[in-house]
Amino acid sequence: MTRRPNILFIMADQHRFDYLGSAGAPFVRTPNLDRLAARGVRFANCFTNSPVCAPARIGLATGIDPMRSGALDNESFLRPEAVTYYMRLRDHGYRVGCVGKLDLAKPDTYNGRHGDRPCVFRWGFTHPEEVEGKEHSLKYPQPKGPYGFWLQEKGLYEAYHRERVSHKGFAKLCCPSELPTETFLDCYQGRRAVEWIRRVPEDFPWHYFVSFSGPHSPHDPPKEYFARFAEAAMPEAVAPPEPGAAPCRRAHRLEGAFLADVRRAYCAYITLIDEWVGRILEALEARGMAENTWVFYSADHGEMLGDLGLFGKSVPYEPSMHVPLLAAGPGSARGAVCRAMVEMSDLNPTICRLAGLPAQPGIDARSFHECLADPDAP
């Protein structure tokens, strides 16, 4: 009997497609993600099913397009009757773990002290640690999830909250964290992921969803990471249209020096995440599991980062919609680039197919599993 593969899915929040070394970006340092691309397939044309956190993640979980599910904004909930691919894997004999943000019930801001509120089990997770995202971790005077309670135990939560609420307007786009590096949110998530992989039993196959909170704004990497990019040259932003033809009412004209600093902070944040990706993959190799594990890296949406005078996402422009997608595992092509257009939510049926599940009827997402071995497959 062929042993079913493990599946490690690493997701970033707000990582745009062109800030990746393997995608031709010399201004950002992503050696671990580049190594992942070298041993697998980089999908050059992956687009999110929605450039907003909750709709994108609900679309991933269900394989149903936001327009059909009704999940159109960050006030959306995963419907109780929905079938997620996490449920399908669980019912197929997989351990299903997670660490990081899920955004399947985003308006309910309390994730629980240990990230294991009851609804997370209903969604299909057997080993959950739902960690608050950027807004939840810094917006409230009291902790809302495992990370906040951990900071509180270390006597850091009050100062962390006070620091964050003091940043207003565009200052929030570029504000290096005052926290010690080891206590930074994404470092906490990465460390918990490494610990989970080190101890997960081998008696059942597993799917582990590592959902980093960055490089979502505020772009606040630890000071030591920001310092690495202090003088780095950054690409120019795409200029906004002439006055009177702004692409959206949220457009802004900002000075070039400030734009460059925001982009430097964004690159520094991505580099921090890349280092944790490397540590997670090292833990996988140390367990002897790498040869039988599919590894995916993607993002829920991109980031305008000053292009057209816009920041954030939520708009139908390429930096907001176009996301990275890397895949490597047993039988995958190596160092290949697939130019087929895929949606981030297509990971749902693709992962299920790799795990040996039959196709799920009634969903919009389509498996691209054939492209993993043959990047030229349609």
N, C-alpha and C positions, 0 to 999 in steps of 0.2 A: 504494500500500500504506500503510495506516494504521500509524504508528509506535506500537509498544507502549509503554505508560507505564512510567516508573520508579516504584518503590514505596519510600517511606521510612517505616519503622515505628519509632517512638520509644516505648520502654517504661520506666516507672518501677518501682521495687521497693517495694511497700507503700504506694502512694498510694490513700487511700480516696476514695470517690465525691464526698463533700460538701466536700472541701477544694479548691475550684476556684471562681474568681471567676464564671465563666459558669454555674455551678450555684447561684449565689446566696450565695456565701460572702464577705462584705465583709472578713473578718478575715485573709484570705490574699491575697497579691499575685501574680497570674498573668496579667499583661497579654499575654504572647505566646501562651499557651495560649488565652486568651480571644479573641484575634484569629483563631487557628486555628478556634475554634468559630464565629466570626462569618462566616468564609468557607466553612464546611462544615456538618456535621451533628454535633450532640451527642446521643449515645445516653444517655438518662436512666436506662435499666434494663439496664445491662450487669453481668453477674455472672461471677466467675471460676469455672472448672470445678473448682478446688480451692483452698482458702485456705492453700496451702503452696507454697513456691517450685518445687521440682523437679517435683511432679505437675502443677502448673499449666503449666509451660513444656514438659513432655513432651506434655501434652494439646494445647497450641498447636501444637507441631511436627508431631504425628501426626494431630490431629483426632479422636483416640479418647479417650473418657472414662476417667478414672483407674481407675474400678471395673472396667472391661473390660480395660485394659492392664496392670493390676497395679501401676502407679506410684502408690503411696499415701502415701509419706512422703519425706523428704529423703535417705533411703538408696537411692532408686530410680535406676536407669540406664535410658537409652533403649535398648530392645532392638536388637540388631544387625540383625535382619530388618525393623525398622520402616521405613516409607517416610515421610519428612518432606516438608513442602511446600517446604523449602529445596532438597531434591533435585529435586523436580518443576520448580521454577523454573530451576535450573541446567540440567536436561536439556531445557528449553524455550528455551535460549539466553540466559539471564540471568546476569550477574555477580551473585554472592550474597555480600555482605560483612557483617561484624558488628564491633562494638566493645562491650565490656562483658560482663556475665555471661550465660551460657547455661544452666547448671544441668542439662545433659543427661547428665552423668556426675559429679554433685556429690560422691559419696564419694571420687572420685579428685581429690585436692586440688591437684595440680600442673598448672597451665595452660600451662607452658612459658615460657621467657624472652620470647618474642615473641607468645605467645597463639595459636600455630599448631600445637598438638600434632596428630599424625596423625589422631586420631579426628574432629576437627572437619571435616576434608575429607570424611570418610565421611558425615557428617551432611548434607552438601550445600553447605557454604560454600566459595567459591572464593577469597575475600579475607578471611580471619578475623583478628581480634585479640581473642581471648577473655581478658577482663580479670577478675581475681578480684573476688568480691563482698565485702561488708562483713566477714563473718566470716573469710574467707580472707585478706583484706588486713591484718587486725590480730591474728590469733590465733597466728601462728607466728613463731618467732624468725628464720626465714630466708624470703626472698621466695618466693612461690608463683606469680607471674605477672608480666606486663609492668609493672604499676604498682609492685609491690614492688621489682623490679630497677631501675626508673627512680628510685625514692626512694633506693635504695641508692647509685646513682651520684652522687646529690646529697648523700650523707652524712646522710640524714634517716631511714633505715629503722629504725635501732636505737632512736632517741628516739621515733619513731612507735609502734613496738611496745610499748616500755616504758610510754608514756603510756596506751595502750589497756588493757593487762592490769592496770593499776593501778586501773581503775574496776571496782567490784564491785557486784552487786545492782542496785538501782534507780538508783544514780548513773550507770549506763551509759545510762539513758534520756535524760539531759539533760546533755551534757558538751561544750561548744563546743570545736572542734578547735584545737590549738596550732599546727598547720601553717600556713605562709603560704597565703593563699587560692589562689594559682595552682598550688600543689602538692596541693590537696585532691583526693581520689579522683574525684569526679564532674566536677571541672574538667578533670582529665586525660582522662576519657572524652569529655567534650564537645569538648575541643580536638582530640582525635584524630578525632572525627567530622567536624568542620569541615575538617580537613586532607584527609580521605578524599574528601569531596564536592568539594573544590577541585581535586583531581587525577584523579578517576575519568575515564577516556576515555569518549567519547560513541558509540563504534562499536557497543556492545551496550546493551540496556536493563539496568537494575540494580535489585536489591532490597537495601536497606541496613537492618540491624537495629541500632539504637542502644539499648543496654540499660543505663540508669543504675543505679547501686548504691543510690541513695537514693530516697525518704526513709526507707529501712529503718533500724531502730535499730542501733547507738546514734544518737540524733538529735544529731549532732555537727557542725552547720554551722560554717564559719569564723566567728571572733569578729565580724567586721564585719557579717555577715548576722544573727547572733543579736542584735547591738545594735539593728538596725532594728526588732525586735519586742519590745524590752526592756519597754515599758510597754503593749503592745497588749492590748486586751480580747479574751478568748477565750471561746468558748461553754462553758457548763457541761457536764460529763460526765453521761451518763445514769446515774442512781444504781443501784447494785446492789440486789438484793432484800434483804429482811430477813435477819439471821443465821439460818442453818439452811436457807436456800433459795438458797445461792450457785449461780450458773449453772455453775460449774466450780471444781475444787479449786485453780485458779491465781488465783482472784479475790483482790483486795487492796483494802483501804481506805486511801486516801492523802489527805493534806491538800490542800485546794483550791489553795493557793499553788504547791505542787509540780506539781500537775496542769496549772496554767496555764503554768508554765515549760516543761514537756514539750511542750505544744501550741504554745507560741511557737517552740521549737526546731524542731518539725516543720514549722511554717509557713515559718520561715526557710530550711529545707532545700529545701522545695518551690519557694520563690522563686529560690533558686540554680539549681535545675534548669530552671525556667521561663526564666531568662536565657540558659542554654545552648541551650534550644530555639529561642529567638529568634536566636541566632548561627548555629545550624545552618540555619534557614530563610533567613537572610540570605545564607549561602553558596550555598544552592540558587538563590536569585534572582540572585545575582551571576553564576552560570554560565548563566543563561538557561534553567534547567531547570524552574522552578516550574510553568509552565503544563502540562507533561506529566508531572507527578509526583503520585501519590497520597500523602498524608501521613496517618498514623494515630498517635494517641497513646492509650496505655492503660497498665494496670498488671497485674502477675501476681496480686495480691490486695490487700486493704485492710489496715487497722490499727485495733485496738480503741481505742487511745489513751485508756484510762481508762474508757471506757463499760462499765457493769456491773462496774467494778472490774478490768477486764482490759486487758492490754497485748499487743501483737503481733497474731498472727492465729491460724490453726489451729482456729478454732471456727466453728460454723455460725450466726453472728450477722451482721446486715447490715453493720456497719462493716468486718468481716473479709472479707465475700464480695462486696460491691458496689463496683465499680471504675469509674473514668472511662473513657469512650471517645469520642474525637473523630476525625472523618474529613473530609478535604477533598481534592478533586482534579478532574480534567476531567469536567464534567457533573454535579457534585454540587450538591445544593440548597445555598442559602446562608443562614446564620443560622438554621437549622432545628433543631428538637428532635424526635427520634424516641423514642417511648415504647414501642416494641416490646421485648419481653424477648429479649436475646441473651446468649450466653456469650462470654467472651474467646476461647475456642478457635475460635469461628465466624469469627475473622479468617483462619484457615487457608484454608477454601474460598472466602472472599470475595476474598482477595488473589489466589488462583489464577484465579478467574473474571475479575477485572480484567486479569490478565496474558494472558488468552485461552486458558487451559487448560480441557480438559473436566473435568466433575465427577469426583471420585475415588470409586469405589465402596467400600463397606465401612467408611466412617468415620461417626462420630456427629455431628460438627460440620456445621452448615448455613450456606450462604452467605446473607448479608443484603444482597447487592449492590443489590437493587431498592430498598431503603430509602435508599440513598445519594442517589438522584435524587428519590425520592418518600418522604418520612419517614412517610407514612401507609400505605405498603404493608404488607401482612401479613408 
